[in-house]
Amino acid sequence: MKEIKKTYWKGVEELTNDPAFIKNADREFPELPTQEENTPSRRDFLKLMGFSLAAASLAACEAPVRKAIPYVNKPVDIDPSIPNYYASTYNIGGDYASIVVKTREGRPIKIDGNGISPTTQGGTSAQVEASVLSLYDKQRLSGPMANGESKDWDAFDRELAGKFASASSITIVTNTILSPTTEKAIAKFADKYANVNVVTYDPSSNYGILKAADVSYGVKGIPTYHFDKAKTIVSFGADFLGTWISPIEFSKDYAQTRKISKERPEMSRHYQFESNLSLTGANADYRTPIKASKSGLAVLALYNALAKKAGASTFTAPAVEVEHLDKAANELWANRGASLVVSGSNDPNVQVVVNAINDLLGNNGKTVDFSRPSYFRKGDDAAMNKFVVDLKAGRIDAVVFHECNPAYDFAKGEEIADNISKAKLTVSTNDTLNETASLVQYVAPTHHFLESWNDYSPRLGEYSLAQPTISPLFNTRQAPESFLVWAGESMTYYELLQEEWKAHFAKQDVIADFQTFWDSSLHNGVVEEAFTPVSLSELNGLEQAASAVAKAYKSDNAGTELIVYKKIGVGTGVMANNPWLQEMSDPISKATWDNYLTVSQKWANENGLRMVEGATRKAKLTVGDKSLTVPVLVQPGQAEGTVGLAIGYGRTKAGRVANGVGVNAYELLTTGGDFVNFDITDGVTVELTSDTYSIAQTQTHQTYMGREFVVQESTLGAYKEDAFAGRYRPEIYKDGKFVKPSKVSLWKGHKYSQHHWGLAIDMNSCVGCGACTIACQVENNVAVVGKQEVLNRREMAWIRVDRYYSSDADVKDLKGLEIASENPEVTFQPMMCQHCNNAPCETVCPVAATTHSSEGLNQMTYNRCIGTRYCANNCPYKVRRFNWFKYHDNKDFSVVNVAQNDDMGKMVLNPDVTVRARGVIEKCSMCVQRIQAGKLTAKREGRPVRDGEINVACAVACPTDALVFGDMNDAESRVSKLLKIQENELEAIKEVGEERAYHVLEEINVSPNVWYFTKIRNKDKSEA
Amino acid sequence: MQVTSSLREPLITGGKTLKDVTHDVSRHVEGKPTLSWILALLTSVGVLGVGAIALAATLWEGIGMWGLNKTIGWAWDITNFVWWVGIGHAGTLISAVLLLFRQKWRMAINRAAEAMTIFAVICAALFPVIHMGRPWVGAYWALPLPNTFGSLWVNFNSPLLWDVFAISTYFSVSLVFWYIGLIPDFATIRDRATGLRKTIYGALSFGWDGAAKTWFRYEAVALILAGLATPLVLSVHTIVSFDFATSVIPGWHTTIFPPYFVAGAIFSGFAMVLTLMIITRKVFKLEDYITIGHIELMNIVIIITGSIVGIAYITEFFIAWYSGVAAEQYAFINRAFGPYWWAYWAMMTCNVISPQLFWFKKIRTSIVLTFILSIVVNIGMWFERFVIIVTSLHRDFLPSSWAMFSPTWADMGVYLFTFGLFFTLFLLFAKFFPVINMAEVKSIVKSSGEKVKK
């Protein structure tokens, strides 16, 4: 039998006897490594040993345990690392802003403006930006307290309801309540109990305007101002860009009249007559320092001048010589109907005359609108004075202090504090145990506004909603809810709110069902409604007011006058415990962590006082029978014979941050003539003592030393003739001709094939308010370092607003240039990392920790930085900041740097931005985290980045849109159009067509990606 | 063959024999420490200890312990660094450059001068490390080491990196040069010693056998190292000056810096050598070896370098004016008449005016006046660096950032620390090492010692 042996091949490889096949032929799974290959080699052994050793030693070092607990049930709308945005409303007292709150993992971390709002138009202020930190303030009460003991709400309410019921009358003392529904809740409370009386006052009172509106036109409310429609603006001490009534709104409007271009070389002309140098005065085209005692007469003189032109009757008054007043009168008259006169005086008589002036000018209904009142201030000083008298007389039976602190921030605070015990029942709804709440029997702490439902009506026909962005952190209850509970209502405040909004729903016909209306209102945050304008009576009360003014004001007051003002940061002191605001550099004085007596340079010279690096002396300030010892700050522009002092300081029970900072100026206010008088013209003496003191200023050199390479400015007249007016255009001699510095370089230059981020800053519309500085601090986790470290000149700000005064000296007189003019012109220059294309910092870092990105950014790698500070030294703009100490988790800084030390405060940190370690340099990153997030969104959606989609925190916050950020490689972007970038190629060095645009320090050709636009003052050409 | 003029003053006086040389130098090494030496050492160690507290505080709390701020990122730290590096110039100059120029008078002083160089460079090198915000990583990240950080490399554009190379090269060459010179002398001490001392000095002398071949090699190595070290004398301070010259800051951005810094370094180095020599010759009774002639020659070098520095100061002003650059002009006017005018005029007085006194023979041959002026020069040179660093930074381009600097106790303490370290090391050297190069000095004894001739 023939042996049959068939051969089967598994594959072609076996047939061809492929060597690779033979090698693995006996193995079942040829693709797996062979046994030998798997045997641990010596190297493996060493690797393993090494690893184990390293792992063991690493494990031996106690690594801190960080607990990250994943959601068991993930909330529907919370995705880790994805921010959520909620429209809401900022409201403290009468200060109002419509906002959008950014939350991360359920924590509010940033507040932006709400662009839909017709009032604040997307702008914010320093206080609005900083308010998010107050949410995490551990000084807030964690629950209700009765007679100093913690209680639970039920027992508290039962006890209190009994007390209310037995009270013969109840007075509710409050600051302006902007919320109609809160007022409703209080009304329900008033229905329940007998004799409920609401007394409203405001720490920064505008009673004069309110009263005058009533006297003049029978209107209850402050008029709506339209600064955007005014070609001539005259302000008597009203700091409308900084602290007066609704500064965000006014800044937005005002900026519209200050933006100029070659196509539209027109801007408003702004006159300011004031005693202290205010932010508004610093922006004025013509500023005249006048004594407060004269200001009423100046207003009257303006009236008389205009009345003469109008043929109306004039009033007799002592003659006053006020520079620029006649010029102002002429221009006001020329711009009838498009001009605006405002006054910061709290004297109703002065305000009546102001009303008459606007009436004469036909501004009513155009730039100033009484038929549409705003409600930012409702404080009635007369009623509050009466309350204090009643309290003293023991006529107050029960009193509820609703989110207010009159023991501290009312002129007669001391009397309130001393007599509060005369009331049988005292209650406070304040969220901290402040100067007033610590004196009452019952404290029912309210929510922070970011934890609350609410609605607001800033002016007739305009509403906005507030919604909670976080569950209450403490066992608190919103004050109106408390009123409802005490009123025995079963409905919650939220239900009341919805009920109230059903009325708004009924007034509109766009949306058909309430839920949709409610949702869309909440989504937008603001709702505008048709309204019937308030009807005005004919102008009344002028004669009486004019004669009162003529009598009360003096043209020749020889005594010193004290003008009490409000600072942009700390304001009335309600948010004093917010370290961001305490450390905010005051836009004018550049001082932090203090209030101080501002004195004129003349006074300082006469008294032999010279400030060097913030070192000064204290003065004894006496007003009537009260005296305070307060440090002195030499303030150019301060009217001769006047001194200024800010309210908001000298808190004793604000919390760890603010207690003991500065002195309390409210104590000095007088209430003669029924209104709280902030201009104290009688009985003021100032006596310089020999006590030395240091004021922590972030800028101690006041002038720009005539350096055109830093500040370039001109006048409107000159600009109209030549758009290059005021420009300093250095040229460098090369190869037989003069060329721009950018044409001479050692470097080959970068190419940016994708984006090229740039920032254009209009120094003309920047009013210097500093909102950007706080916005940056919040966004980028910038540390607060405290007063001593600011004194050591080590504040960490990534963006600062440089404030320069003009000097009278000749440009050659270098010593003289250091001295500011007695009444200086002021220039603001926001300064941050210029993201130079030829960055001096990048070349000098020995470890390449600071490098250039492919999109034009100068990047800082904190991990790599070894802290030689060479980059900071070599930075011509001095914007680099060094971590001199460990600012986070360090008990030395725990009081001031709350956001990086306190477990609650840390909730405000932006998780997208590293908290920097000790010993490394940091600086503006152009919000690179926002750029990355924006690019990722665009990439995910498969489209190019849209202009405006990515924006830096400073530009978003800016209430005047002075900062414009964008991609300079995108010819259609706003920044490209503003700069008129020619031949839009990918070169780093862009040729810019805009005549006003310049680089600071152009001649050293570091080629920044930040451009400045010349400051143009609307002065006559001859007065440059 | 050394031809010596019979008219020339002998370099070594007192008619020393070769044996005298060995004995005079070795007896300090072999004898018990003197009371004055012990007191001096205790003082130095005390200063070192006090300074260590400041250093520890700086390292523990952060650079914030110093008086620096957002505007002035360097002050005493880099002032001290440049000052110490400058002092560290004289040793190599004396031993290397003067060796190449066959200047025999150097032989009596080169040993101590080199030791001073090495200790000064150690003190100098401390500052770049401790002035870092994060020295624990910076100390090695500043070196081009292969690493696993994702191929992170140093930045070769940075003058600070060049400094790292310059200083470390200078230090290693100086150290080797100094040590090679010490070997024959260690062997001499070894040969005279017994017991443990013999073992130690035996080890230190690397088995020196004194054979002709050994001597030949010794001299060849000395010459080669001298050749290597000579350019370093120029390069180190040139590169240190680049830290400033390559920057954009008015007052720093100056092309005159390299020669000006080198001259200044020699100036201060010679002054420091004089300070130390005058004490050493007194304490160790070496007046016959370190003679008035030495002191006079060194004073002449001080006149020359002091005048170069003076011309540089004036040139800087001229160039600032001639440049037409406003910021540059202001920087210099501010130096002389700004808030730090006193530092500028202290510098001018100490560095430009005081060395001119050495034109008077009486002054340049007076031990006491030389001693005083040598200290004055070093004070002046410290102020020079302070003026360059602080007054340039404190008012640069943007007036908004102008600030002042005032030192804290930690600034002073860290400076004291380096003084303590320097003098501790120098005293230990003076006691345990031969302070004069016996082997070399013996070669000039023969040619100039009158006693031998007779």
Interface residues (C-beta under 8 A of the other chain):
Chain A: V612 E613 Q699 T700 H701 T703 Y704 M705 R707 F709 V710 E789 N792 R793 R794 E795 R800 D802 R803 Y804 L814 K815 Q829 M831 P840 T843 V844 C845 P846 V847 A848 R864 C865 I866 G867 T868 R869 Y870 A872 N873 N874 P876 Y877 K878 R880 R881 F882 N883 W884 F885 K886 A917 R918 G919 V920 I921 V1000 L1001 E1003 I1004 V1006
Chain B: E61 G62 I63 G64 G67 L68 N69 K70 T71 G73 W74 P128 H131 M132 G133 R134 P135 V137 G138 W141 A142 L152 W153 V154 N155 N157 S158 P159 L160 L161 V164 D243 T246 S247 V248 I249 V325 A326 A327 Y330 I333 N334 F337 L393 R395 D396 F397 L398 P399 S400 S401 W402 A403 M404
